[in-house]
Amino acid sequence: MTREDGQALIGPRNLIAALVPRDNEGQQFVIYADACSGVPGAPHEATFAAVNRVVARLHPRPEFICFPGDELQGLTADMTALRAQWRHWFDNELAWLDRDAIPLYHTTGNHTTYDAASEVVFREVLADLPRNGPPGQEGLSYWVRRGDLLLVFVNTLWSGLGGEGRVETTWLDRTLTEHADARHKLVIGHHPAFPVNGYSGVYQRELGPEDGRAFWRVLVRHRVLAYVCSHMLAFDVQVHEGVLQVLTAGAGTTHLMPKETEYLHCVQAALDATGLRYQVLDTNGQVREWLSWPLALPPAETWQALPHGEQPAPAFAAVPTDRPTADLIAWQFRGDCTMESAGDAQTLLAGWEPGPGLSPLWIGLLGREQRLGILLSPQAGRSPHLWHGPTFAPGESFTVQVAIHTGMGPGGLLWRRDDNAPWSSLTAAASWGAERLTWPTRWSVGHEREEPTEQPFRGSGLQVAWWSGQVQL
C-alpha cells in the first residue's frame, strides 16, 4: 500500500503483529481517539498521521475500528468550516483506510458535537451510522451487533440532556436487555465515568455524578465487559464492580499530554472466549502497556499464610518468557475491626527497608471510618500516594482481598470481598501505579515496624495470606 506521494506506508519488514483471537469466533479490532485534526497543515495533522501509520502496519488488519470522538479540531460556529474539516479528515487523513473492508464506528465528542447545529453536521457527515438510538438521538447514539459481540455507542453530551457529562440510560438498559445473548458487550462513549490520573471535574472531565452512577449500574447489571472512552489525553485502565473502564485519547493532541507519563498511541485488542487482551502501541509500534482480562487467581484457601510480626518478604521467581509479563500479587485479610477507632492508621501489612525511609508499601485502615488504604512511596523524599477503598463498621468481621497488578498503572491496585466478588480499582489521584514500586525486602503483619512507628491493627483475629504470580499477554 502506498500513499499518493509515493512514500511506502507499509511493507513486509515493518508489519506489526496484531493480537488475534484464540478461537474461531473471536474478533480483533483497534480503538483510538482524540486526533483533533481536520485542518490542513495544522500540527495535529502530523501527529495523527504518525498514529495512523502504526494502525496501517497491523497484521492481520483490524476487523473494525472504534473512534470514541474528537476526530476534528471543530469547536467553530461556522458549520461550513466544520464540514470542510470532516471532508479533509476523511478524504486526506483517512484516505489510506479501506472503510468498505474495515468499518469505522464513531462516537460524539466535545470537539465535534458541541451544540445542536454541530449535531446536525455529525448526522449528515456520518449518514452511514445506524439510526437505532434513543428518541432524539438517532445517529448520535446507536448499537451494532457483530456476531457474539454487541457494540453500543452512547452520546455523553447530547444538547437535549444539557450537554457535556450527560448520558441516557433507559435506551441503553433496553438495548443491553434485548441483546442479553451476546457473549461480549462493549459500551463506547466519549467522557469517562470515573476520573483519570487525578484529573477530576464533573460534567466536563467525567460524567456528572447522577448520570455516571446510573450509567455504571446499568453496565454492572448487564455484565458489560468494558466501557471504552477517551476525552482525557492519556491511556488509562481501571475496573469498577468487574467492569473495565478503558480510556484511550492519544491519536494526536500531544502538546497537552503530561510528558512524563503519556504518549501518542492506539489500542489493538482481541476478544475471544477467554476474555479481552489489548496492546497499547506508541508511534514507533512498540508495546507500552497491555492487559489480559479477566484475572485468574487460585482459590484464596490455597494461598500462603503469613505469620504476625516482622519477617523477610517472600520472594517469587520470574518465569523466563519472550512475551510481555506483569507481576500480580494478592493478599487476603481477615479479622474483626475494633469497636472504636480514634482515627489513627492501623497496619494490616507493611513492606519496608531498613533505614529511615518511609515504607514503600503500606496496606491498612485509615480514619475513624476505618477505610481501606494503600500507600506507595517509591521515591525517597517524595510524599506517598494514597489509594483508598471501602470502609468497615465498628466491630465488623471482615474479609477483603487486595491485589497489585504492575501492568495496569494507577488502576492496578485492586480490591474485592472474596473469591466470588468482582474486582474494583481503589481510588487515587496518581498517574502511575505499582510499576514504580521496588519489591521491599522486609514485611510486617499487624503493625508497621517497631521503629520509628508501629501503627498496630487495633482489632482482633487478624489472618493474612498471600499469593504471587506472573500474568502474560
N, C-alpha and C positions, 0 to 999 in steps of 0.2 A: 504494500500500500504506500503511495506517495502523496504528498501534498501538491497543490497546484504550482508551488515554486520549485518542485522537483526534489526537495530535500526528503530523504528517506524518513518515514515516520516509524516504521517497524521493520525488523529484519530477523532472520533466524538466530543471530547471535545475541540479540538483546531482548528476546522474549522473557516475560516474567511468568513464572509458574503460578497459575491460579489454583486456589483450593477447590477441590471438586467433591461432590457428594460421595459418601461411602456406600451408597446403594443406588439402585436403578431408578428410584422415584424422587430423589432429592433434586435440588436446584442450586445454582450458583449465580451470583449477581454482584453488582457494585453499587455503593452508596457514596455520594459526595455532594457538597452543597456550599453555598455562600461564596460564589465567584464574584458577585457584584461587578459584573463586566458589561459587555454590550456596547461599549464606547470605543470606536476605532482609535488605536494609538494610545489609549489610556493605560496607566500602569497595570491595572488588573487584567488586561488582555494578555500580557506576557506571563503573569503568574498562573492564570487559568490555563494557558497553553501548556505550561510545564506539567500541570497535573493531568491534563488530557493526554499528553504523550505517554504517561505511565498507564493510564486506562487502555490506551490503544495497544500497548505492548503485552497485555494479559493474554495468556494462552492456557486453556481454551478461552475464547472470548466470553464475556458475560451473557447470560440468557436474557437479562433485562437490567436496567439501571433505574435507581430511585434518586431523585434530586429534591431534597426537602427544603427547597426555597432559596430565594435571593440569587437568582441567576444573573440579575442585572444591577447596575448602579441605581436605576429607577429614581424614585422619590422626586418626581417632577410633576408640576401641574399641567405640563404640555403633553397631552396624550399622543400627539403626532410624534414627538421626540421619543416617547415611551415605546410606541410601535416600532420606531426605527431601531431602537436598542434591541428589541426582540428579533427583528429581521437580521441584524448583524450577528447576534448570538447564534441563531440557527444557521444562517446562510454562510457564515465565515468561521466562527469559532467552533461550531459543531459540524462543519462540513465533512470531517473525517469519519463521522459516525453514520453507519447504515441503520437508520431508525426504523426501516421496514423489517430488518432482521433482528434488531435489538431494541425493543420498546423502551421508551424513556418516560417515566412517570414523575410528575411534578407535584409539589405542594405549593400552596400560597406562602408568601413571605412578606416581611415588613418593607422590603425594597420594591416589591412588585405589586402588592395588593394593599395599599395603604389608605385607600378611600374607595367610595362607590364607583367613581369613574375608572380607576385603575383595575377594579374587579371586572368591569365590562371588557377592558382590553385583555385581561387574563383569559376570560372565557372565549373571546374572539380569536386570540392567537393560538390557544391550546384547544381548538374546537374538537380535536380527536379524543380528548379525555372523556370518560363516561359521564353521563348526566344522571347518575343514580343517587345523588346526595340528598341531604335533608331539604325540606321546602325552603326556597330562597337561596340555597347554596349549591344548586345544581352546577356542576362544572368547577366548583371550588372545593367541595368535599366529594369523595367517591370511593368505590371499592372495586377491586379486581380479583377474580379468582383464577389461579393458575394451578390446576390440578388440586393437590392436597394443601396448597398454600393460599391463604387469604391475605390480601394486602388491603388495608383500609387507610385512606389518606384523609386526614382531618384538617380543618381550617381553624387555626388558632388565633385568628384576628379578623373575623367577619365584621364588617361595618354594622350589620343588623343586630349584632350582640353587644356592640360597644367598642369594637376594635381589638387592639393587642391584648393578649393574655386571656382571651375568652375562647371557650370551646364548647360545642354542642355535644351532649351525651345521650339523649334519648334515641336518636337515629343510630348512633354508634352501638348502643346496647342492643337494639333490634337487629342490626346487621350482624353482630357477632353471634346473636342467638340463632339467626337464620342459617349461619354457616358453622354451627357447632361441630359438624362432622369434619371440618378442616383439621388436618394433623398439626399444621403450624399456622399461627396467626401473628402477623406483624401489623402494628399501627404506626403510621408515619405522619409526622407533623413538623411544624417549624419551631415553636417555642418549647424548651424543656419544661417538664413538670416539676423538677427538683433543681435547686441551684447547682452551679458547676464552678469548681475551683474557688469557692468562697464568694463569687460574684452574685449577689442576690439583689433582686429588685422586682417585686411582684408586678405583674401585667406587662412589663417591658423586658425584663431579663428571663422571667419564667412565667408560667401560667398564674393567674390570680388564685388566691388560696381556696375560695369556694369551688371554682371551676376545676382547679387542679386536684382537689380531694375527690370530687365526684368522678372526674375522669379516671383517676387511678383505681378507684373502687370498681369501675366497670372493667378495666383491664385485668385486675386480680380475679374478679368473679368469673371471667371467661377464660382464664388461664392463658392470656396472651403471652407469647414468648418474649417479645421485646417491643418497646416504644422507641422508634428511631426518630431523631430530631436534629436540629442544627442551631443556628442563631448566635450562640456564644462561640467565639473564634478559638476553638480548641478541639481536641479529641478527648472524650471522657466516657467512661462506663461506670455505672452503678446499678445496684439491684435493690428493689423495694418490694417486700412481700412476694418474692420469687419472680418478679417481672423486671427484666433488664431495661434500663434507660441507656441507649447508645447514642451519643451526640457526636456528630461529625460536621465541622464547619471550617474546612481547610482548603477550599478549592480556589482561593485567590486573594483574600483580603489579608495579606501577610503583614502590612505595615502596622496593623492594630493588634497583632498577636503578641502575647507575652513571649519574648525571645528565649527565655531560659527553659521553658517547658513545652512550647507549642511549635508547630511546623506545618507547612503545606502538605496535604495528604489526600488520599482517597481510601476507602474501605472496601476490600473484596471479601465476600462472605460465601459460605456454603451451608446449606441446610440438608439434613437427612434424618433418618430415624433416631440417630443418637443425639441430635440437637443441633446447635449452631456453632460454627467456627468462623472466625474472621481474622484477617491480617490487615494492619494499617500500613500503607505504603507511602513513603515520602517521595519527593520528586526525583530521587536517584533510584527509585524502585526498591529501596531497602525496607525490610520489615522493621518497624519501630515499636509496634505494640500488637498484641494478639490475644485471643481468648478462645477457649473451648468450653462451652456451657451446655448443660448444667455440670456442676462439680460432682465428682464421685468420691465419696469417703466411705471407709468401712464403718460398721456399727460402732457407736461410742463404747459399747461394752467390751470391745476388743482393744481399746486404747490403753496406753501405758500409764499406770497410776504414778503420781509424784508424791514423795513424802513432804511433810511440812518442813519449813526452815530453809536454810541456805544449802546450796548444792551446786556441783558443776552442771552447766547447761548440757542437756543431752545433745549428742552430735548426730547428724544424719548425713548419709553418704550420697553424693551426687551420682546419678547414673549416666555414664558417657553416652552421648547421642548427638547426631548431627541435626536434630530438629530443635526448634526453639522450645525452651523449657522455662518453667517458673516454679518457685517454691510455694508449697501450700502447707501451712502449719495450723493446727486446730487444737483448742483446749476445751474441755468440759468442766464447768464449775458447778458444784452442788453445795448447798448449805442452808442455814437459817439466818435471816437478817436479824440484826439487833432490833430490839423494840424501840429504842430511842437513839437516834443519830444526832450528834452535836454538829454535824456538817463537815467534820474533818475527813480527809481521804482515808479509805480503807483498802489495803492492798490484797488483791487476790493472787497476783503473780507479778514479779518484777524481774527483768533481765538487766544485769549491770556488770560493770568492770571495776576492779579495784582502783581506788584513786578518788579524787574529788569531783569527778564529772557526774552529771545527772545520769540517772538510769536511762539508757537508750530506749527501753521498752518497759512500760508500766501498764498493767491492767487492774482495774479495781472499781470501787464505788465512790462517788463524789457527791457532796452536799447532803442536806437534811433529807432530800428526797431519795437518796441512795441510788444515784443514776450510774449506770454502767459507763465507764470511760476508759479510753486508751490514750496514753501519752507517748509520742515518739519524739526522741531527742537525738537525731542522727549527727548533729554538728555541735561541737563544744562551743559554749559562749552564745548560743542562739536559743531563743525561747522554745520550749516544747510546743508541738502542735497537738491539739486535742481533738479526738473523735469521741462522740457521745451517742448513747443509745437509750434503752428502756430504763424505767425506774422500778424499784422493788419496794413493796409496802413494809411497814414495821412488822417484824416477826415472820415475814413471808418465807416459806420453804421454797427455794428456787432451784431450778436447773437452767443453765444457759450455756450455749456453745459459742465460742469466739474463734474466728478463722482469719488468717492473714494470707492473702494471695499477692505475691510480689509482682504479678503481671497486670494488675488491674488499676494501678495508680491509686489515687485517694479513695476510690470506690472499693478497693480490695481489702478493707478492714470490715469484717462481716460479723453478723450475729444471727442466731436463731435459738429457739427454745429447746429443741431436741432434734433427734434424727429425722422425725417426720414433718418438721416445720420448715417453711420456706426461708431462704436466706434473705437478709436485708443488709445494705451498707450502713455503717454508722455515719452520722452526720459530722462534717468537718468543714473548715474554711481553707484547707490546704489545696495546692495544685500538684502535689506529689504524694506518694504513699510509701509502702514498706519497701519499695525498691531501693530506697536510700538507707535502709536500716542495716547496720552491721550486726551479725549474729553475736549476742553477748556470750561471754564465757561463764558467767555465774547466773543462777536463778535463785529466787527466794519465793517460797509459797507461804501465804498467810501474813507476810509482812515484807517490807521493802528490804532493807539491810540494817544491821544493828547500828552502824554508824554511817552517816550522822543522824538519820531519822529511821523510825520503824514503820509508822503508819499501819498498824496492825488491822486485820479484819476483826471487827468488833462483834460479829455474830458468832455462831457456833456450828459445829459439824461440817466444816469446810472439807470437801473432797475435790481433788484436781486430777484430771487425766489428760494426756496429750497424744497427738498423732502428727506425723510429718510425712510428706511425700513430694514427688515432683509431678507436675502436670505438663503435658506436651500438646503442641498444636496438631 
